[in-house]
Amino acid sequence: MMGRDDILVGIGGDGGISDAGTIYPNVGGYLPLIDQGITTVGDCRYRKAVPLEGGGRLDIDTNWGIRRSFLPQGNRRYIPFQQPTTQQVMIDTISAGPTTVILTGSHTNFAIFLMTYPHLKGNVKHIYTMGGGVRSKNPTGCCPKDVTTACTPQQCGDIGNLFSSYSTNPYAEFNIFGDPFAAYQVFHSGIPITLVPLDATNTIPVNEEFFYAFQQHQSTFEAEYCFKSLKMARDTWPDDQFHASYFMWDSFTSGVAISSMRNDKLHGNDFAELEYMNITVITSNEPYGIYDGSNPLFDGHAVPKFGLKKGGVHSGHVQTGIIDGFCLIEGSRKGRCEDGYTKEISGLEAVRVRVATKAKSNVDKNSRLDREFFKSFLEVLTLRDNTGHFDITAQFPFYREVLYKPNFVNKSRGKVTIFDMDMSAGDFVSLIYLLKAPVEEIDLKGILVSGNGWANAATIDIVYDILHMMGRDDIPVGRGTSTALGTGILGCKYVNAIPQGSGGLLDSDTLYGLARSLPQSPRRYTAENSVEHGAPRNTGNPELRQPLAFEVWQSVKKQLDPSEKITILTNGPLTNLANIVLSDRNASSVIKGIFLGELLGAVYLVEGSNMQHSLLLKPISIIADNTTSTDGQVVVDEQSANLVKVLVDFDSDEYYSRVANRLGNMERSAVIGSFAEQRASWSRQPDNLRVR
């Protein structure tokens, strides 16, 4: 959109760190340094604080659904084995000469770079980072002064902003908490640092005056995109305190950095008041040197990892998650843990850091914008210099959104079927196979997706794109939960066994780089919602709300004729089906059968009666006793009353032949084969279609 396809983008890397602390090339930064092993598999110790669904990673991964509906599609994309890694991009950039680094997330990637290539440290001129809190006092979660009913303060007055974990850690801010040990390495690197902490960002909330001024300044594509994003954040905010709770975190930091670079010789800043402080980053909690199993840098090591000092500041208890008994104080609502706290100290551990303490007031006292940065922000976003080239609708002269739906009039229908998937690559092959089956055999009525398997919840957009490609925009898609049954709404239990890099979530979420080759569906995940469905308010287009898995189940069930039942093919965790059975007492009475087994299960569902195979009834039990090493195992249990049909033998050659023949059959083929084909159609005058 911005005409900057020259800028390198680095992502991930599959390198690891040995148990002894050896850092191998191209560590991907998927895990905090304290938990990084040889692979990209690991726990989410700190990331548990970030919500997975609404207001969290799902909405960020999709930018509330605005990304797909607004941004143009360029030619660059993630491609396995060709995508530059994070470390490669940093090496290439910093080794070329003096470099300024701006960090607006966790410090993992840059810390790995500094630890691996210390000889390049001298090329880093300055670091600007948004994160932490030094003397800050959280203005959110406070009781109104004129309240007449009982009110219990929440985060009010805390130094940090971990809204999901202040009962254990009221000191940390999300970016630094994402990897405290990495932040410590960056702060103690000897490189000059300007920190923009909560102290400063708490003084620049997105107040109503700025919001409405922004609404009037959307004359460029980039301004329009930013405002749409901000508006959706406001419309989906969980309470009525958005304008007092949502701050200019990263954008303000960028402004402070640019102003400092422009005024380098004068050491001034147009947007923030700055002062030097002596601080450090807390990575573990006292008492030091008592190893309780929480600290992988020391526990089980005769020699601490990375050559750390026994009994030193890194050797204490490390917070294990948002719920940690060590961090709780009896009788108090505020915890004792300080992991990630950018603490003001004196002594040898202190680092002299330039700290932004407050956003400067607008020099124009007659302006309704009370911060100098607000004025600059709106001016820069609407400048005609370096402006965006187009959005998706302007990129193509005849862009239009068309839904493709089949005509099944006068056709008999086969088994009413629901496909439950976790959106792995194999699941998409299974989906296409089902869509290729005649409707007289399989009547696919709905798709349920789960976000606690081999793909993140945002991958639901690929499901919509494949349905669009195959001309099946009539099939509803329901989004399930992102955590395993009984594990709460935060965390990564069980799903943490899946690699986050190559061969895992990165490749599933992008369909190994092929997702951008698919035609774009008019349907997509959006955060649009309504009061009717439990939202605090209606968003701009509540009719575009993403259905939930249980709602799709109810819709399909409602359409059944009295003689019909539902057949389910499930290729992912059984979370969606378990929730359906627990929520709908009559669910079992309308389920004809459940098939499990990836593509083989799909083929057997469609063509099993015509295949040479052997089934045996076996008493099956599933181990689920909260023991990670055994949970999920399927065992034959003679004491079990659960008899399950198990496919024990089949003709593999016949199976391969049936799959190949079905997928190669020209009947029920793609209506529009690729984004390239769609792009061509958007570049010419359509026949008998209204141009959008």
Wavefront OBJ file of the C-alpha trace (Angstrom):
o trace
v 0.000 0.000 0.000
v 2.759 2.443 0.955
v 4.975 1.723 -2.048
v 7.790 0.337 0.094
v 8.310 -3.164 -1.246
v 12.041 -2.459 -0.872
v 11.949 -2.874 2.914
v 13.135 -6.245 4.205
v 10.784 -8.240 6.430
v 12.138 -10.972 8.681
v 10.090 -13.647 10.389
v 11.030 -16.549 12.585
v 13.757 -19.061 12.019
v 14.072 -22.629 13.245
v 17.371 -22.416 15.110
v 17.523 -23.238 18.787
v 19.486 -22.865 21.995
v 21.150 -25.888 23.554
v 20.715 -26.889 27.168
v 24.225 -25.587 27.765
v 23.342 -22.184 26.327
v 24.835 -22.443 22.843
v 22.844 -20.211 20.493
v 22.558 -21.750 17.042
v 21.956 -19.676 13.884
v 18.514 -18.263 13.132
v 16.723 -18.659 16.441
v 13.208 -17.564 15.558
v 12.107 -15.639 18.628
v 8.946 -17.688 19.036
v 9.685 -18.351 22.702
v 11.145 -16.263 25.530
v 14.869 -16.886 26.004
v 14.316 -18.616 29.324
v 12.188 -21.311 27.638
v 13.897 -21.512 24.236
v 15.190 -24.989 23.488
v 16.447 -26.672 20.345
v 13.062 -26.505 18.571
v 10.197 -24.017 18.263
v 8.067 -26.104 20.642
v 7.573 -24.611 24.078
v 5.275 -23.246 26.753
v 3.647 -19.802 26.842
v 4.884 -18.785 30.298
v 4.533 -15.034 29.694
v 2.276 -15.041 26.653
v -0.556 -16.469 28.736
v -1.236 -12.883 29.733
v -2.379 -12.085 26.182
v -6.009 -13.068 25.429
v -6.412 -15.509 22.552
v -9.732 -14.379 21.120
v -11.726 -11.133 21.169
v -9.509 -8.174 22.024
v -6.457 -10.423 21.823
v -4.479 -12.383 19.280
v -7.418 -13.259 17.003
v -8.337 -9.611 16.556
v -4.703 -8.545 16.200
v -3.884 -11.320 13.695
v -6.768 -10.138 11.514
v -6.739 -6.468 12.553
v -10.375 -6.994 13.551
v -11.056 -8.197 9.986
v -10.080 -4.862 8.455
v -6.810 -6.122 6.973
v -8.522 -8.365 4.438
v -11.245 -5.873 3.563
v -9.000 -2.851 3.077
v -5.334 -3.528 2.337
v -4.189 -4.202 -1.244
v -2.516 -7.521 -1.985
v 1.081 -7.263 -3.119
v 3.366 -9.807 -4.718
v 5.549 -10.486 -1.676
v 4.489 -13.184 0.730
v 5.818 -15.792 3.111
v 7.306 -18.738 1.197
v 8.912 -21.635 3.108
v 12.712 -21.850 2.734
v 12.745 -18.492 0.920
v 11.482 -16.195 3.655
v 14.340 -14.218 5.281
v 14.586 -14.949 8.993
v 14.548 -12.284 11.665
v 18.229 -12.753 12.418
v 19.193 -12.615 8.728
v 17.435 -9.272 8.276
v 19.071 -7.803 11.382
v 22.526 -9.030 10.358
v 22.189 -7.641 6.838
v 20.866 -4.292 8.040
v 23.096 -3.630 11.040
v 26.315 -4.911 9.465
v 25.826 -2.390 6.636
v 26.441 0.593 8.922
v 25.129 2.748 11.789
v 21.564 1.712 12.620
v 18.814 2.975 14.897
v 16.604 0.259 16.376
v 12.986 0.825 17.429
v 11.442 -1.940 19.561
v 7.669 -1.949 20.062
v 7.254 -5.541 21.208
v 9.153 -8.071 23.287
v 12.952 -7.887 23.029
v 13.571 -11.545 22.180
v 14.769 -11.156 18.597
v 17.098 -8.250 19.269
v 18.501 -9.821 22.437
v 19.370 -12.970 20.488
v 21.121 -10.795 17.914
v 23.182 -8.998 20.575
v 24.115 -12.254 22.317
v 25.062 -13.962 19.050
v 26.812 -11.134 17.198
v 28.381 -8.898 19.881
v 30.925 -7.627 17.323
v 28.079 -5.812 15.513
v 26.869 -4.044 18.654
v 28.956 -0.994 17.791
v 26.880 -0.400 14.658
v 23.726 0.159 16.716
v 23.618 3.909 17.263
v 20.574 4.083 19.539
v 17.652 1.990 20.766
v 14.153 3.386 21.207
v 11.733 1.083 22.951
v 8.127 1.219 24.087
v 7.613 -0.755 27.242
v 7.820 -1.024 30.975
v 6.733 1.281 33.721
v 9.106 3.108 36.066
v 7.114 5.555 38.184
v 3.805 5.039 36.393
v 0.405 4.780 38.035
v -2.234 2.910 36.058
v -5.226 5.220 35.488
v -7.561 2.351 34.534
v -9.656 0.205 36.832
v -10.276 3.059 39.254
v -13.583 3.747 40.963
v -15.371 6.930 39.852
v -15.093 9.762 42.371
v -18.865 10.217 42.514
v -19.734 6.512 42.727
v -22.690 5.786 45.005
v -22.505 1.988 44.968
v -19.844 -0.391 46.219
v -16.794 -0.346 43.962
v -13.580 -2.346 44.189
v -10.564 -0.837 42.387
v -8.874 -3.127 39.896
v -5.516 -2.051 38.407
v -5.887 1.473 39.703
v -2.499 2.908 40.682
v -0.451 -0.119 39.584
v 2.893 0.506 37.920
v 2.156 -2.114 35.249
v -0.719 -2.824 32.875
v -1.130 -6.623 32.891
v -4.916 -6.530 33.113
v -5.011 -10.335 33.021
v -2.371 -10.856 35.718
v -2.228 -7.927 38.138
v -3.248 -10.235 40.996
v 0.167 -11.880 40.649
v 2.245 -9.106 39.034
v 1.144 -5.450 39.291
v 4.530 -4.128 38.113
v 5.025 -5.369 34.542
v 3.993 -3.990 31.164
v 3.112 -6.378 28.326
v 6.098 -5.774 26.013
v 8.774 -6.245 28.676
v 6.816 -9.044 30.371
v 6.876 -10.918 27.059
v 10.553 -11.743 27.703
v 12.121 -10.080 30.776
v 15.486 -11.827 30.400
v 15.752 -10.632 26.790
v 14.901 -7.068 27.854
v 17.607 -7.271 30.517
v 20.165 -8.204 27.843
v 19.113 -5.235 25.706
v 19.114 -2.720 28.566
v 22.503 -3.924 29.808
v 24.080 -4.002 26.333
v 25.827 -0.658 26.702
v 23.918 0.818 23.742
v 22.222 4.193 24.403
v 18.521 3.660 25.095
v 15.476 5.891 25.122
v 12.596 4.228 26.944
v 8.988 5.276 26.348
v 7.238 3.577 29.280
v 3.729 3.686 30.657
v 4.802 6.794 32.579
v 4.568 8.696 29.284
v 1.956 6.735 27.344
v -0.509 6.973 30.249
v -0.509 10.731 29.622
v -1.643 10.440 26.007
v -4.944 8.536 25.942
v -7.026 8.497 22.778
v -9.473 11.053 24.120
v -12.734 11.971 22.439
v -11.369 15.205 20.977
v -8.542 13.413 19.197
v -10.821 10.584 18.068
v -13.300 12.922 16.398
v -10.529 15.049 14.900
v -9.035 11.880 13.444
v -12.433 10.979 12.007
v -12.283 14.222 10.013
v -8.745 13.552 8.732
v -9.000 10.483 6.485
v -7.863 11.943 3.182
v -5.194 9.272 2.573
v -5.462 5.500 2.423
v -3.136 5.105 5.394
v -5.174 7.536 7.500
v -8.384 5.737 6.596
v -6.891 2.357 7.482
v -5.571 3.594 10.820
v -8.867 5.225 11.732
v -10.898 2.157 10.799
v -8.641 0.119 13.083
v -8.940 2.585 15.938
v -12.704 2.788 15.564
v -13.071 -0.982 15.689
v -10.902 -1.078 18.807
v -13.271 1.450 20.364
v -16.444 -0.257 19.175
v -15.358 -3.610 20.641
v -13.923 -2.222 23.899
v -15.335 -4.217 26.849
v -16.538 -1.206 28.850
v -17.379 2.476 28.377
v -13.915 3.717 29.379
v -12.153 3.389 26.010
v -11.138 7.043 25.772
v -9.545 6.871 29.225
v -8.017 3.398 28.797
v -6.625 3.217 25.247
v -3.311 4.989 24.776
v -0.993 5.956 21.908
v 1.603 3.322 22.853
v 3.627 2.346 19.778
v 2.730 5.287 17.541
v 3.767 7.753 20.247
v 7.059 5.900 20.639
v 7.679 6.200 16.900
v 7.014 9.933 17.133
v 9.383 10.329 20.081
v 12.067 8.399 18.182
v 11.722 10.471 14.997
v 11.735 13.747 16.921
v 14.846 12.733 18.871
v 16.643 11.738 15.682
v 15.762 15.065 14.064
v 16.896 17.008 17.122
v 19.861 14.769 17.871
v 22.392 17.550 18.366
v 20.044 19.578 20.539
v 18.960 16.552 22.635
v 15.424 17.880 22.612
v 12.107 16.281 21.792
v 8.966 17.842 20.395
v 6.552 15.331 21.871
v 7.833 14.074 25.226
v 9.520 15.310 28.357
v 12.676 13.262 28.896
v 14.982 12.648 31.837
v 17.706 10.188 32.722
v 17.031 7.463 35.275
v 18.984 4.524 36.640
v 16.959 1.390 36.037
v 17.169 -2.344 35.423
v 14.791 -5.063 34.273
v 13.716 -7.558 36.926
v 13.988 -11.116 35.596
v 13.396 -13.149 38.764
v 12.119 -12.687 42.290
v 13.911 -12.806 45.613
v 15.148 -14.779 47.438
v 17.877 -15.497 44.899
v 19.683 -18.811 44.681
v 16.792 -20.958 45.917
v 15.861 -23.200 43.011
v 12.218 -24.263 43.052
v 11.742 -25.639 39.528
v 10.496 -22.372 38.044
v 13.780 -21.205 36.514
v 15.167 -23.207 33.549
v 18.312 -21.069 33.490
v 19.436 -22.635 36.780
v 17.262 -25.613 37.695
v 19.057 -28.867 36.915
v 22.227 -27.109 35.747
v 25.554 -27.670 37.467
v 26.701 -24.653 35.470
v 23.942 -22.052 34.920
v 22.861 -21.422 31.345
v 24.577 -18.559 29.479
v 27.269 -18.500 32.181
v 25.013 -16.711 34.654
v 26.100 -16.155 38.239
v 24.794 -18.511 40.905
v 22.811 -16.567 43.456
v 22.657 -13.563 41.133
v 19.712 -11.436 40.060
v 18.535 -14.013 37.519
v 18.549 -16.950 39.963
v 15.305 -16.408 41.849
v 11.767 -17.621 41.265
v 10.540 -16.901 37.738
v 6.831 -16.329 37.267
v 5.355 -19.472 35.712
v 2.233 -17.875 34.280
v -0.629 -15.575 35.116
v -1.561 -17.914 37.976
v 1.420 -18.602 40.240
v 1.050 -19.392 43.925
v 4.460 -17.915 44.727
v 3.274 -14.522 43.493
v 0.116 -14.354 45.590
v -0.021 -12.463 48.882
v -2.578 -13.762 51.344
v -5.301 -11.220 51.981
v -4.189 -8.962 49.127
v -5.537 -8.511 45.618
v -2.099 -7.468 44.343
v 0.744 -9.915 43.814
v 4.422 -9.776 44.735
v 6.083 -10.901 41.490
v 8.096 -8.277 39.605
v 9.100 -10.169 36.449
v 9.441 -7.583 33.665
v 9.427 -4.577 35.999
v 11.633 -1.744 34.678
v 12.671 -0.771 38.178
v 14.458 2.367 39.278
v 17.490 1.331 41.358
v 20.982 2.368 42.388
v 24.183 0.354 42.468
v 26.068 -1.830 40.011
v 22.924 -3.265 38.394
v 21.641 0.158 37.395
v 21.712 1.292 33.755
v 21.475 4.964 32.822
v 18.501 5.251 30.466
v 16.798 8.261 28.934
v 13.136 7.952 29.894
v 10.065 9.690 28.507
v 8.030 10.789 31.508
v 5.157 12.720 29.959
v 3.600 13.631 26.622
v 4.049 17.337 25.935
v 1.023 19.608 25.791
v 0.041 21.216 22.508
v 1.840 24.539 22.075
v -1.327 25.832 20.394
v -3.495 26.576 23.410
v -6.503 27.257 21.184
v -6.478 23.771 19.671
v -8.941 21.150 20.866
v -6.078 18.638 20.667
v -4.314 18.715 24.030
v -1.088 16.939 22.986
v 1.546 18.137 20.546
v 1.901 14.623 19.156
v -1.793 14.477 18.217
v -1.346 17.420 15.881
v 1.758 15.939 14.255
v 0.171 12.490 13.959
v -2.780 13.791 11.947
v -0.594 16.045 9.814
v 1.810 13.253 8.888
v -0.908 10.688 8.124
v -2.563 13.068 5.676
v 0.593 14.341 3.970
v 0.646 13.802 0.223
v 4.365 13.033 0.387
v 5.074 9.307 0.790
v 1.352 8.613 0.788
v -0.318 5.264 0.186
v -0.940 4.226 -3.417
v -4.253 2.413 -3.052
v -6.495 0.168 -0.974
v -7.899 -3.114 -2.333
v -10.790 -1.359 -4.103
v -8.537 1.228 -5.762
v -5.864 -1.327 -6.656
v -8.173 -2.875 -9.234
v -10.374 -0.692 -11.467
v -13.247 -3.203 -11.496
v -12.984 -4.655 -8.001
v -16.208 -6.313 -6.902
v -17.345 -8.801 -4.309
v -19.361 -11.721 -5.646
v -20.688 -14.700 -3.706
v -20.708 -18.040 -5.527
v -23.478 -20.414 -4.501
v -24.524 -23.685 -6.161
v -27.937 -24.476 -7.578
v -29.118 -27.750 -6.059
v -32.721 -27.430 -7.214
v -34.203 -30.787 -8.249
v -31.214 -32.664 -6.822
v -31.551 -35.275 -4.134
v -29.373 -34.780 -1.075
v -26.979 -37.196 0.560
v -25.830 -37.408 4.171
v -26.258 -34.158 6.071
v -22.652 -33.534 7.102
v -20.717 -31.154 9.334
v -16.934 -30.952 9.026
v -15.036 -30.124 12.232
v -11.435 -29.074 11.516
v -8.407 -27.424 13.102
v -7.252 -26.005 9.752
v -4.055 -27.979 9.232
v -2.890 -28.463 5.639
v -4.338 -31.991 5.648
v -7.686 -30.619 6.764
v -7.849 -28.349 3.731
v -7.198 -31.301 1.424
v -10.012 -33.130 3.219
v -12.295 -30.121 2.788
v -11.654 -29.925 -0.951
v -12.247 -33.678 -1.214
v -15.630 -33.307 0.511
v -16.558 -30.402 -1.763
v -15.741 -32.547 -4.803
v -18.179 -35.237 -3.696
v -21.636 -35.169 -5.354
v -24.273 -33.535 -3.198
v -26.299 -36.718 -3.706
v -23.655 -38.460 -1.557
v -22.530 -35.759 0.869
v -24.540 -32.652 1.722
v -21.977 -30.493 3.530
v -24.085 -28.120 5.623
v -21.555 -26.496 7.936
v -17.930 -26.226 8.996
v -16.661 -25.845 12.555
v -13.101 -24.647 13.146
v -11.058 -24.813 16.321
v -8.199 -22.531 17.300
v -6.483 -24.964 19.647
v -4.979 -27.273 17.047
v -2.536 -26.962 14.152
v -3.486 -23.398 13.240
v -4.405 -20.161 14.950
v -8.026 -19.047 14.894
v -7.329 -16.317 12.306
v -6.676 -19.048 9.729
v -10.471 -19.226 9.383
v -10.030 -16.782 6.482
v -8.398 -19.566 4.441
v -11.513 -21.701 4.974
v -13.630 -18.905 3.528
v -11.251 -18.530 0.570
v -11.356 -22.238 -0.296
v -15.152 -22.288 -0.096
v -15.198 -19.240 -2.379
v -12.819 -20.921 -4.823
v -15.039 -23.996 -4.939
v -18.254 -22.018 -5.383
v -19.612 -22.882 -1.938
v -20.155 -19.524 -0.292
v -23.437 -20.966 0.973
v -21.734 -23.086 3.647
v -21.603 -21.391 7.072
v -18.359 -21.503 9.071
v -18.442 -21.432 12.862
v -15.522 -20.438 15.063
v -14.833 -22.582 18.099
v -12.780 -21.867 21.191
v -9.001 -21.469 21.257
v -8.230 -23.511 24.366
v -8.799 -27.105 25.368
v -11.894 -28.026 27.351
v -11.511 -27.222 31.032
v -8.273 -25.236 30.666
v -9.644 -21.700 30.875
v -9.623 -18.954 28.271
v -5.918 -18.101 28.649
v -2.969 -20.393 28.164
v -1.659 -23.012 25.772
v -1.995 -26.362 27.512
v -1.711 -29.236 25.003
v -1.442 -26.952 21.959
v 2.067 -26.058 23.139
v 3.153 -29.435 21.735
v 2.797 -28.016 18.206
v 5.860 -26.300 16.665
v 5.444 -22.584 16.167
v 7.840 -22.367 13.230
v 8.318 -24.391 10.057
v 6.090 -27.438 9.825
v 3.894 -26.024 12.573
v 1.743 -22.960 13.140
v 3.692 -20.701 10.774
v 3.126 -23.026 7.829
v -0.446 -23.935 8.772
v -1.472 -20.306 9.225
v -0.146 -19.494 5.740
v -0.954 -22.857 4.113
v 2.777 -23.165 3.426
v 2.691 -19.822 1.657
v -0.138 -20.847 -0.672
v -2.899 -18.926 1.121
v -2.104 -15.727 -0.765
v -2.565 -17.595 -4.054
v -6.195 -18.368 -3.244
v -8.977 -16.089 -4.506
v -10.169 -13.704 -1.810
v -13.603 -14.432 -0.430
v -16.022 -11.590 0.333
v -16.590 -13.497 3.570
v -13.933 -13.164 6.255
v -13.519 -13.085 10.001
v -14.557 -9.758 11.469
v -14.843 -8.496 15.018
v -18.208 -6.943 14.127
v -20.759 -7.729 16.829
v -24.053 -6.702 18.358
v -25.740 -6.276 21.709
v -28.057 -9.109 20.689
v -25.094 -11.482 20.837
v -23.698 -10.195 24.123
v -21.447 -7.381 22.914
v -21.323 -4.159 24.967
v -22.559 -2.218 21.913
v -23.354 -2.615 18.222
v -20.414 -2.115 15.889
v -20.768 -0.436 12.501
v -21.824 -3.577 10.610
v -23.125 -6.154 13.094
v -24.615 -8.211 10.249
v -21.037 -9.248 9.349
v -20.476 -10.868 12.748
v -18.520 -14.137 12.718
v -20.814 -17.049 13.759
v -19.691 -19.344 16.561
v -19.373 -23.099 16.148
v -22.362 -23.824 18.383
v -24.512 -21.395 16.384
v -23.679 -23.189 13.134
v -24.544 -26.492 14.819
v -27.905 -25.100 15.921
v -28.604 -23.725 12.447
v -27.888 -27.051 10.739
v -29.915 -28.935 13.324
v -32.868 -26.598 12.800
v -32.890 -27.348 9.049
v -33.166 -31.125 9.514
v -36.186 -32.977 8.242
v -37.761 -35.302 10.825
v -36.083 -38.319 9.237
v -32.628 -36.745 8.936
v -29.624 -36.920 11.216
v -26.186 -35.304 11.106
v -22.969 -37.078 10.178
v -19.808 -35.454 11.523
v -16.290 -35.702 10.157
v -13.790 -34.382 12.681
v -10.126 -33.817 11.888
v -9.064 -31.737 14.844
v -9.311 -31.626 18.618
v -12.754 -32.731 19.733
v -13.287 -29.499 21.682
v -16.071 -28.203 19.447
v -17.991 -31.475 19.564
v -17.541 -31.777 23.325
v -18.912 -28.276 23.818
v -21.878 -29.101 21.583
v -22.704 -32.277 23.499
v -22.364 -30.453 26.828
v -24.477 -27.483 25.687
v -27.166 -29.344 23.721
v -28.763 -32.206 25.641
v -30.415 -33.504 22.491
v -27.276 -33.429 20.346
v -26.625 -37.172 20.566
v -30.111 -37.974 19.329
v -29.515 -36.197 16.004
v -25.953 -37.390 15.380
v -25.945 -40.348 13.024
v -22.236 -41.014 13.317
v -18.832 -39.437 13.863
v -15.863 -40.153 11.621
v -12.310 -39.391 12.768
v -9.283 -39.724 10.558
v -8.073 -36.815 8.413
v -8.233 -37.447 4.647
v -8.649 -41.193 5.151
v -11.682 -40.475 7.325
v -13.127 -38.233 4.615
v -12.621 -40.878 1.930
v -14.143 -43.579 4.105
v -17.115 -41.315 4.912
v -17.818 -40.720 1.218
v -16.771 -43.982 -0.407
v -16.302 -46.476 2.412
v -19.079 -48.763 1.222
v -17.269 -49.192 -2.108
v -13.805 -49.835 -0.650
v -12.160 -53.053 0.445
v -11.715 -52.620 4.169
v -11.990 -54.282 7.543
v -13.660 -52.852 10.649
v -13.494 -54.126 14.213
v -15.542 -53.086 17.217
v -13.200 -52.243 20.084
v -13.788 -50.968 23.630
v -12.003 -47.626 23.645
v -11.016 -45.240 26.416
v -9.296 -41.859 26.269
v -6.782 -41.014 28.990
v -7.534 -37.568 30.426
v -6.155 -37.393 33.964
v -4.243 -34.113 33.669
v -0.937 -35.889 33.111
v 0.759 -34.360 30.100
v 2.778 -37.472 29.272
v -0.335 -39.638 28.888
v -3.273 -37.294 28.268
v -4.956 -37.909 24.931
v -3.816 -41.484 24.503
v -6.413 -43.773 22.926
v -6.311 -47.207 24.552
v -8.198 -50.463 24.199
v -9.905 -50.963 27.545
v -11.861 -54.160 28.043
v -13.677 -52.513 30.959
v -14.972 -49.711 28.752
v -18.559 -49.707 27.550
v -17.638 -47.416 24.653
v -17.526 -49.589 21.558
v -15.938 -47.842 18.583
v -15.616 -49.031 15.006
v -11.911 -49.069 14.156
v -10.665 -49.264 10.574
v -7.945 -51.882 10.911
v -7.247 -52.676 7.274
v -7.900 -51.254 3.821
v -6.516 -51.369 0.306
v -4.057 -48.465 0.250
v -3.649 -48.529 -3.536
v -7.400 -48.234 -3.944
v -7.457 -45.392 -1.417
v -4.795 -43.405 -3.275
v -6.565 -44.029 -6.561
v -9.903 -42.811 -5.227
v -8.356 -39.640 -3.800
v -6.524 -38.858 -7.041
v -9.548 -39.580 -9.228
v -11.880 -37.500 -7.077
v -9.583 -34.489 -6.946
v -8.810 -34.767 -10.651
v -12.449 -35.018 -11.703
v -13.523 -31.911 -13.620
v -17.003 -32.026 -12.097
v -17.560 -29.660 -9.160
v -14.213 -28.008 -9.861
v -13.155 -24.553 -8.733
v -15.343 -21.682 -9.888
v -12.397 -19.310 -9.695
v -9.012 -20.959 -9.496
v -6.629 -18.441 -7.959
v -6.005 -14.877 -6.909
v -4.259 -14.352 -10.253
v -7.502 -15.258 -12.038
v -9.463 -13.029 -9.687
v -6.970 -10.214 -10.224
v -7.447 -10.488 -13.990
v -11.232 -10.327 -13.627
v -10.945 -7.212 -11.455
v -8.821 -5.552 -14.132
v -11.418 -5.680 -16.904
v -14.981 -4.511 -17.389
v -17.336 -7.211 -16.061
v -20.139 -8.626 -18.147
v -23.633 -8.091 -16.731
v -22.276 -7.260 -13.286
v -22.584 -4.001 -11.437
v -19.202 -2.467 -10.734
v -18.666 -1.759 -7.056
l 1 2 3 4 5 6 7 8 9 10 11 12 13 14 15 16 17 18 19 20 21 22 23 24 25 26 27 28 29 30 31 32 33 34 35 36 37 38 39 40 41 42 43 44 45 46 47 48 49 50 51 52 53 54 55 56 57 58 59 60 61 62 63 64 65 66 67 68 69 70 71 72 73 74 75 76 77 78 79 80 81 82 83 84 85 86 87 88 89 90 91 92 93 94 95 96 97 98 99 100 101 102 103 104 105 106 107 108 109 110 111 112 113 114 115 116 117 118 119 120 121 122 123 124 125 126 127 128 129 130 131 132 133 134 135 136 137 138 139 140 141 142 143 144 145 146 147 148 149 150 151 152 153 154 155 156 157 158 159 160 161 162 163 164 165 166 167 168 169 170 171 172 173 174 175 176 177 178 179 180 181 182 183 184 185 186 187 188 189 190 191 192 193 194 195 196 197 198 199 200 201 202 203 204 205 206 207 208 209 210 211 212 213 214 215 216 217 218 219 220 221 222 223 224 225 226 227 228 229 230 231 232 233 234 235 236 237 238 239 240 241 242 243 244 245 246 247 248 249 250 251 252 253 254 255 256 257 258 259 260 261 262 263 264 265 266 267 268 269 270 271 272 273 274 275 276 277 278 279 280 281 282 283 284 285 286 287 288 289 290 291 292 293 294 295 296 297 298 299 300 301 302 303 304 305 306 307 308 309 310 311 312 313 314 315 316 317 318 319 320 321 322 323 324 325 326 327 328 329 330 331 332 333 334 335 336 337 338 339 340 341 342 343 344 345 346 347 348 349 350 351 352 353 354 355 356 357 358 359 360 361 362 363 364 365 366 367 368 369 370 371 372 373 374 375 376 377 378 379 380 381 382 383 384 385 386 387 388 389 390 391 392 393 394 395 396 397 398 399 400 401 402 403 404 405 406 407 408 409 410 411 412 413 414 415 416 417 418 419 420 421 422 423 424 425 426 427 428 429 430 431 432 433 434 435 436 437 438 439 440 441 442 443 444 445 446 447 448 449 450 451 452 453 454 455 456 457 458 459 460 461 462 463 464 465 466 467 468 469 470 471 472 473 474 475 476 477 478 479 480 481 482 483 484 485 486 487 488 489 490 491 492 493 494 495 496 497 498 499 500 501 502 503 504 505 506 507 508 509 510 511 512 513 514 515 516 517 518 519 520 521 522 523 524 525 526 527 528 529 530 531 532 533 534 535 536 537 538 539 540 541 542 543 544 545 546 547 548 549 550 551 552 553 554 555 556 557 558 559 560 561 562 563 564 565 566 567 568 569 570 571 572 573 574 575 576 577 578 579 580 581 582 583 584 585 586 587 588 589 590 591 592 593 594 595 596 597 598 599 600 601 602 603 604 605 606 607 608 609 610 611 612 613 614 615 616 617 618 619 620 621 622 623 624 625 626 627 628 629 630 631 632 633 634 635 636 637 638 639 640 641 642 643 644 645 646 647 648 649 650 651 652 653 654 655 656 657 658 659 660 661 662 663 664 665 666 667 668 669 670 671 672 673 674 675 676 677 678 679 680 681 682 683 684 685 686 687 688 689 690 691 692
